[in-house]
Amino acid sequence: MDKIAIISDIHSNIVALNSVLKDIESRNINKIYCLGDIVLKGSSPCESLDLIRQKCDIVIKGNCDDYAVNLNYNHVIWYRNKLGSERIEYLDNLPMYKDLYISGSLVRLFHATKNDLNKRTLDTALLEEKLSLFEDENNIIPDIIFYGDIHKQYLEKIKNKTIVNVGSIGNTLEISNTVSNEDDMNEMTQAHYCIVEGNLNSKKHSSLSITFVRVPYNIEEELNLAKNNKIPDYNQYETELLKAKYRGKAEKILEELKNNK
């Protein structure tokens, strides 16, 4: 039986990424798949991307990876200049999705949807919207989908399908009105990933399990790196890491994308 780690949304947070990779190594995991959003936001875009390229067997493109290539926005330009032309070319050539079989189930990996990096499907979305994630123009319908983008872990059975969001390694966003003390906040700001156990590349139905993992990491160390590296929008990044509260900038970026078309 194979053990596969599925990770997503690193967002240049090298401290969180190193902590998760250390946890993965301790569990004797065979393969690592990354669902994108490797860059932007955090302290160390080059180091994070280089490590993902070194460690991951499959890497999917995220919306922020696409922004790094194509969007002329001040925050993005800073990261593009740091990354350099070779890394930018790598991000540009990443696939949008990947299909594979695990224990007889057709599994589809993508960042947000199969064909649209900027279509966001929250855990609170309507049933019809979630079912649309399984749609395929070639009528190749997956049994299980794994995605990232929303920075919040959840698993839901929908009819005979399974939808899994693996959460975020570097930018967890699970703010809730139920948070009442520091212990709750510490839980919500940990790095996320998931583990799939099953028989990789097998069309024969057999045992398959999905486990959510949360890994504590040194947030202050990451923030110190970010401050020393003089990242753009540091204050918003600090709030996201310490409070798991979304800064809401994606909507402005999407509006700029529409205006550039």
C-alpha positions as a Markdown table, in Angstrom:
| # | Residue | x | y | z |
|---|---|---|---|---|
| 1 | Met | 0.0 | 0.0 | 0.0 |
| 2 | Asp | 1.2 | 3.5 | -0.9 |
| 3 | Lys | 1.3 | 6.5 | 1.3 |
| 4 | Ile | 0.9 | 9.9 | -0.5 |
| 5 | Ala | 1.1 | 13.3 | 1.0 |
| 6 | Ile | -1.0 | 16.0 | -0.8 |
| 7 | Ile | 0.0 | 19.5 | 0.0 |
| 8 | Ser | -1.1 | 22.9 | -1.2 |
| 9 | Asp | -0.9 | 26.7 | -0.8 |
| 10 | Ile | 2.7 | 27.1 | 0.5 |
| 11 | His | 2.7 | 30.8 | -0.4 |
| 12 | Ser | 6.5 | 31.2 | 0.1 |
| 13 | Asn | 6.3 | 30.2 | 3.8 |
| 14 | Ile | 9.5 | 28.3 | 4.0 |
| 15 | Val | 9.3 | 27.7 | 7.8 |
| 16 | Ala | 5.9 | 26.0 | 7.5 |
| 17 | Leu | 7.1 | 24.0 | 4.4 |
| 18 | Asn | 10.1 | 22.7 | 6.2 |
| 19 | Ser | 8.1 | 21.7 | 9.2 |
| 20 | Val | 5.6 | 19.8 | 7.0 |
| 21 | Leu | 8.3 | 18.1 | 5.0 |
| 22 | Lys | 9.9 | 17.0 | 8.3 |
| 23 | Asp | 6.6 | 15.5 | 9.4 |
| 24 | Ile | 6.1 | 13.8 | 6.1 |
| 25 | Glu | 9.6 | 12.2 | 6.3 |
| 26 | Ser | 8.8 | 10.9 | 9.8 |
| 27 | Arg | 5.8 | 9.0 | 8.4 |
| 28 | Asn | 7.6 | 7.0 | 5.7 |
| 29 | Ile | 5.5 | 8.6 | 2.9 |
| 30 | Asn | 6.2 | 7.4 | -0.6 |
| 31 | Lys | 5.2 | 10.4 | -2.7 |
| 32 | Ile | 4.3 | 14.1 | -2.4 |
| 33 | Tyr | 1.8 | 15.9 | -4.7 |
| 34 | Cys | 1.5 | 19.7 | -4.6 |
| 35 | Leu | -1.7 | 21.4 | -5.7 |
| 36 | Gly | -0.2 | 24.8 | -6.3 |
| 37 | Asp | 0.0 | 28.4 | -4.9 |
| 38 | Ile | 3.7 | 27.8 | -4.1 |
| 39 | Val | 4.6 | 31.5 | -4.3 |
| 40 | Leu | 3.4 | 35.0 | -3.3 |
| 41 | Lys | 2.6 | 36.4 | 0.1 |
| 42 | Gly | 5.4 | 34.9 | 2.3 |
| 43 | Ser | 9.1 | 35.3 | 3.0 |
| 44 | Ser | 11.0 | 32.9 | 0.7 |
| 45 | Pro | 9.6 | 32.4 | -2.8 |
| 46 | Cys | 12.8 | 31.0 | -4.4 |
| 47 | Glu | 13.6 | 28.7 | -1.5 |
| 48 | Ser | 10.0 | 27.4 | -1.3 |
| 49 | Leu | 9.7 | 26.8 | -5.1 |
| 50 | Asp | 13.1 | 25.1 | -5.3 |
| 51 | Leu | 12.2 | 22.8 | -2.4 |
| 52 | Ile | 8.8 | 21.9 | -4.0 |
| 53 | Arg | 10.6 | 21.0 | -7.3 |
| 54 | Gln | 13.0 | 18.9 | -5.4 |
| 55 | Lys | 10.6 | 17.0 | -3.2 |
| 56 | Cys | 7.3 | 16.7 | -5.1 |
| 57 | Asp | 6.4 | 14.0 | -7.7 |
| 58 | Ile | 3.4 | 16.0 | -9.1 |
| 59 | Val | 3.1 | 19.8 | -9.0 |
| 60 | Ile | -0.1 | 21.6 | -10.2 |
| 61 | Lys | -0.5 | 25.2 | -11.1 |
| 62 | Gly | -2.3 | 27.5 | -8.6 |
| 63 | Asn | -3.8 | 30.9 | -9.3 |
| 64 | Cys | -1.0 | 32.7 | -7.4 |
| 65 | Asp | 1.6 | 30.8 | -9.5 |
| 66 | Asp | -0.3 | 32.1 | -12.6 |
| 67 | Tyr | -0.3 | 35.7 | -11.2 |
| 68 | Ala | 3.4 | 35.5 | -10.7 |
| 69 | Val | 3.8 | 34.8 | -14.4 |
| 70 | Asn | 1.2 | 37.1 | -15.9 |
| 71 | Leu | -0.1 | 39.8 | -13.6 |
| 72 | Asn | 1.4 | 43.3 | -13.4 |
| 73 | Tyr | 0.5 | 44.1 | -9.9 |
| 74 | Asn | 2.9 | 45.7 | -7.4 |
| 75 | His | 2.8 | 42.9 | -4.9 |
| 76 | Val | 3.2 | 40.3 | -7.7 |
| 77 | Ile | 6.0 | 42.2 | -9.5 |
| 78 | Trp | 8.2 | 42.1 | -6.4 |
| 79 | Tyr | 7.9 | 38.3 | -6.3 |
| 80 | Arg | 8.4 | 37.9 | -10.0 |
| 81 | Asn | 11.7 | 39.8 | -9.8 |
| 82 | Lys | 12.9 | 37.6 | -6.9 |
| 83 | Leu | 12.0 | 34.4 | -8.7 |
| 84 | Gly | 13.8 | 35.1 | -12.0 |
| 85 | Ser | 13.1 | 34.0 | -15.5 |
| 86 | Glu | 13.9 | 30.2 | -15.1 |
| 87 | Arg | 11.5 | 29.8 | -12.1 |
| 88 | Ile | 8.8 | 31.9 | -13.8 |
| 89 | Glu | 9.0 | 29.7 | -16.9 |
| 90 | Tyr | 8.6 | 26.6 | -14.7 |
| 91 | Leu | 5.5 | 28.0 | -13.1 |
| 92 | Asp | 4.1 | 29.0 | -16.5 |
| 93 | Asn | 4.4 | 25.4 | -17.7 |
| 94 | Leu | 2.8 | 23.7 | -14.8 |
| 95 | Pro | -0.3 | 21.6 | -15.6 |
| 96 | Met | -3.8 | 22.6 | -14.5 |
| 97 | Tyr | -4.8 | 19.2 | -13.2 |
| 98 | Lys | -3.8 | 15.5 | -13.0 |
| 99 | Asp | -5.8 | 12.3 | -13.1 |
| 100 | Leu | -4.7 | 9.1 | -11.6 |
| 101 | Tyr | -6.1 | 5.9 | -10.1 |
| 102 | Ile | -5.8 | 5.0 | -6.4 |
| 103 | Ser | -7.3 | 1.7 | -5.2 |
| 104 | Gly | -9.8 | 1.6 | -8.0 |
| 105 | Ser | -11.0 | 5.2 | -7.7 |
| 106 | Leu | -10.3 | 7.9 | -10.3 |
| 107 | Val | -8.7 | 10.7 | -8.5 |
| 108 | Arg | -8.4 | 14.2 | -9.9 |
| 109 | Leu | -6.0 | 16.8 | -8.5 |
| 110 | Phe | -6.3 | 20.5 | -9.2 |
| 111 | His | -5.9 | 23.8 | -7.4 |
| 112 | Ala | -9.4 | 25.5 | -7.7 |
| 113 | Thr | -11.1 | 23.7 | -10.6 |
| 114 | Lys | -10.0 | 21.7 | -13.6 |
| 115 | Asn | -10.1 | 24.6 | -16.1 |
| 116 | Asp | -10.4 | 27.8 | -14.1 |
| 117 | Leu | -7.8 | 28.9 | -11.5 |
| 118 | Asn | -9.9 | 31.8 | -10.3 |
| 119 | Lys | -13.2 | 30.0 | -9.6 |
| 120 | Arg | -13.4 | 29.7 | -5.8 |
| 121 | Thr | -15.5 | 26.9 | -4.2 |
| 122 | Leu | -15.8 | 27.4 | -0.5 |
| 123 | Asp | -16.7 | 24.6 | 2.0 |
| 124 | Thr | -20.1 | 26.5 | 2.5 |
| 125 | Ala | -20.9 | 26.5 | -1.3 |
| 126 | Leu | -24.2 | 25.1 | -2.5 |
| 127 | Leu | -24.4 | 21.4 | -3.5 |
| 128 | Glu | -24.7 | 22.3 | -7.2 |
| 129 | Glu | -21.5 | 24.3 | -7.1 |
| 130 | Lys | -19.6 | 21.5 | -5.4 |
| 131 | Leu | -20.9 | 19.0 | -7.9 |
| 132 | Ser | -19.7 | 21.2 | -10.8 |
| 133 | Leu | -16.2 | 20.5 | -9.6 |
| 134 | Phe | -16.6 | 16.9 | -11.0 |
| 135 | Glu | -17.8 | 18.0 | -14.4 |
| 136 | Asp | -15.6 | 17.2 | -17.4 |
| 137 | Glu | -15.9 | 18.2 | -21.0 |
| 138 | Asn | -14.7 | 14.7 | -22.1 |
| 139 | Asn | -17.1 | 13.0 | -19.7 |
| 140 | Ile | -14.2 | 11.5 | -17.7 |
| 141 | Ile | -15.8 | 11.9 | -14.2 |
| 142 | Pro | -13.6 | 11.5 | -11.2 |
| 143 | Asp | -14.6 | 9.6 | -8.1 |
| 144 | Ile | -12.6 | 11.8 | -5.7 |
| 145 | Ile | -11.3 | 15.3 | -6.1 |
| 146 | Phe | -8.5 | 16.9 | -4.1 |
| 147 | Tyr | -8.1 | 20.7 | -4.3 |
| 148 | Gly | -6.6 | 23.6 | -2.4 |
| 149 | Asp | -7.3 | 27.4 | -2.9 |
| 150 | Ile | -9.6 | 28.1 | 0.1 |
| 151 | His | -6.9 | 27.4 | 2.8 |
| 152 | Lys | -9.4 | 25.3 | 4.8 |
| 153 | Gln | -9.5 | 21.6 | 5.3 |
| 154 | Tyr | -12.7 | 19.7 | 4.7 |
| 155 | Leu | -14.0 | 16.4 | 3.4 |
| 156 | Glu | -17.5 | 15.9 | 2.1 |
| 157 | Lys | -19.3 | 12.9 | 0.6 |
| 158 | Ile | -21.7 | 14.0 | -2.2 |
| 159 | Lys | -23.8 | 11.1 | -3.5 |
| 160 | Asn | -21.2 | 8.6 | -4.7 |
| 161 | Lys | -18.4 | 11.2 | -4.9 |
| 162 | Thr | -15.9 | 12.5 | -2.4 |
| 163 | Ile | -14.6 | 16.1 | -2.3 |
| 164 | Val | -11.4 | 16.9 | -0.3 |
| 165 | Asn | -9.8 | 20.2 | 0.4 |
| 166 | Val | -6.3 | 19.6 | 1.8 |
| 167 | Gly | -5.9 | 23.0 | 3.4 |
| 168 | Ser | -2.9 | 25.2 | 3.3 |
| 169 | Ile | 0.7 | 24.7 | 4.5 |
| 170 | Gly | 1.7 | 28.3 | 4.6 |
| 171 | Asn | -1.4 | 30.5 | 5.0 |
| 172 | Thr | -4.1 | 28.8 | 7.0 |
| 173 | Leu | -7.3 | 30.9 | 6.9 |
| 174 | Glu | -9.8 | 29.3 | 9.3 |
| 175 | Ile | -11.0 | 32.3 | 11.3 |
| 176 | Ser | -14.2 | 31.6 | 13.2 |
| 177 | Asn | -16.5 | 33.4 | 15.6 |
| 178 | Thr | -16.1 | 30.4 | 17.9 |
| 179 | Val | -12.5 | 31.2 | 18.7 |
| 180 | Ser | -12.4 | 32.0 | 22.4 |
| 181 | Asn | -8.8 | 31.6 | 23.6 |
| 182 | Glu | -5.2 | 31.4 | 22.5 |
| 183 | Asp | -5.3 | 27.6 | 22.4 |
| 184 | Asp | -8.0 | 27.7 | 19.8 |
| 185 | Met | -6.0 | 30.2 | 17.7 |
| 186 | Asn | -2.9 | 28.1 | 17.9 |
| 187 | Glu | -4.9 | 25.1 | 16.5 |
| 188 | Met | -6.3 | 27.2 | 13.6 |
| 189 | Thr | -2.9 | 28.7 | 12.5 |
| 190 | Gln | -1.1 | 25.4 | 12.1 |
| 191 | Ala | 0.1 | 24.1 | 8.7 |
| 192 | His | -2.2 | 21.7 | 6.9 |
| 193 | Tyr | -1.8 | 18.7 | 4.6 |
| 194 | Cys | -3.4 | 15.3 | 4.0 |
| 195 | Ile | -2.3 | 11.7 | 3.6 |
| 196 | Val | -3.9 | 9.2 | 1.2 |
| 197 | Glu | -3.2 | 5.5 | 1.7 |
| 198 | Gly | -4.1 | 3.1 | -1.1 |
| 199 | Asn | -2.7 | 1.3 | -4.1 |
| 200 | Leu | -1.4 | 3.9 | -6.6 |
| 201 | Asn | -2.1 | 3.3 | -10.3 |
| 202 | Ser | -4.4 | 0.4 | -9.5 |
| 203 | Lys | -7.9 | 0.2 | -11.1 |
| 204 | Lys | -8.8 | -2.6 | -8.7 |
| 205 | His | -11.0 | -1.5 | -5.8 |
| 206 | Ser | -9.3 | -1.9 | -2.5 |
| 207 | Ser | -8.8 | -0.1 | 0.8 |
| 208 | Leu | -8.3 | 3.7 | 0.6 |
| 209 | Ser | -8.0 | 6.1 | 3.5 |
| 210 | Ile | -7.7 | 9.9 | 3.8 |
| 211 | Thr | -6.2 | 11.5 | 6.9 |
| 212 | Phe | -6.0 | 15.2 | 7.7 |
| 213 | Val | -2.8 | 16.4 | 9.3 |
| 214 | Arg | -2.0 | 19.6 | 11.1 |
| 215 | Val | 1.6 | 20.6 | 11.9 |
| 216 | Pro | 2.7 | 23.3 | 14.4 |
| 217 | Tyr | 5.5 | 25.6 | 13.1 |
| 218 | Asn | 7.3 | 28.7 | 14.3 |
| 219 | Ile | 5.2 | 31.5 | 13.0 |
| 220 | Glu | 7.5 | 34.2 | 14.5 |
| 221 | Glu | 10.5 | 32.8 | 12.7 |
| 222 | Glu | 8.6 | 33.1 | 9.4 |
| 223 | Leu | 7.5 | 36.6 | 10.2 |
| 224 | Asn | 11.0 | 37.6 | 11.1 |
| 225 | Leu | 12.2 | 36.3 | 7.7 |
| 226 | Ala | 9.4 | 38.1 | 6.0 |
| 227 | Lys | 10.2 | 41.4 | 7.7 |
| 228 | Asn | 14.0 | 41.1 | 7.0 |
| 229 | Asn | 13.3 | 40.3 | 3.4 |
| 230 | Lys | 11.0 | 43.4 | 3.2 |
| 231 | Ile | 8.1 | 41.6 | 1.6 |
| 232 | Pro | 5.3 | 43.8 | 0.3 |
| 233 | Asp | 2.1 | 43.9 | 2.4 |
| 234 | Tyr | 3.9 | 42.6 | 5.5 |
| 235 | Asn | 1.2 | 43.8 | 7.9 |
| 236 | Gln | -1.5 | 41.9 | 6.1 |
| 237 | Tyr | 0.6 | 38.8 | 6.0 |
| 238 | Glu | 1.3 | 39.0 | 9.8 |
| 239 | Thr | -2.4 | 39.2 | 10.5 |
| 240 | Glu | -3.1 | 36.2 | 8.3 |
| 241 | Leu | -0.5 | 34.0 | 10.0 |
| 242 | Leu | -1.3 | 35.1 | 13.6 |
| 243 | Lys | -5.1 | 35.3 | 13.3 |
| 244 | Ala | -6.0 | 33.1 | 10.3 |
| 245 | Lys | -8.0 | 36.0 | 8.9 |
| 246 | Tyr | -8.1 | 36.5 | 5.2 |
| 247 | Arg | -6.9 | 39.9 | 3.9 |
| 248 | Gly | -9.4 | 39.9 | 1.0 |
| 249 | Lys | -7.0 | 41.1 | -1.7 |
| 250 | Ala | -7.8 | 38.4 | -4.2 |
| 251 | Glu | -11.0 | 40.2 | -5.2 |
| 252 | Lys | -9.0 | 43.3 | -6.2 |
| 253 | Ile | -6.6 | 41.1 | -8.2 |
| 254 | Leu | -9.5 | 39.4 | -10.0 |
| 255 | Glu | -11.0 | 42.7 | -11.0 |
| 256 | Glu | -7.6 | 43.8 | -12.4 |
| 257 | Leu | -7.4 | 40.6 | -14.4 |
| 258 | Lys | -10.8 | 41.3 | -15.9 |
| 259 | Asn | -9.7 | 44.9 | -16.8 |
| 260 | Asn | -6.6 | 43.6 | -18.5 |
| 261 | Lys | -8.5 | 41.3 | -20.8 |
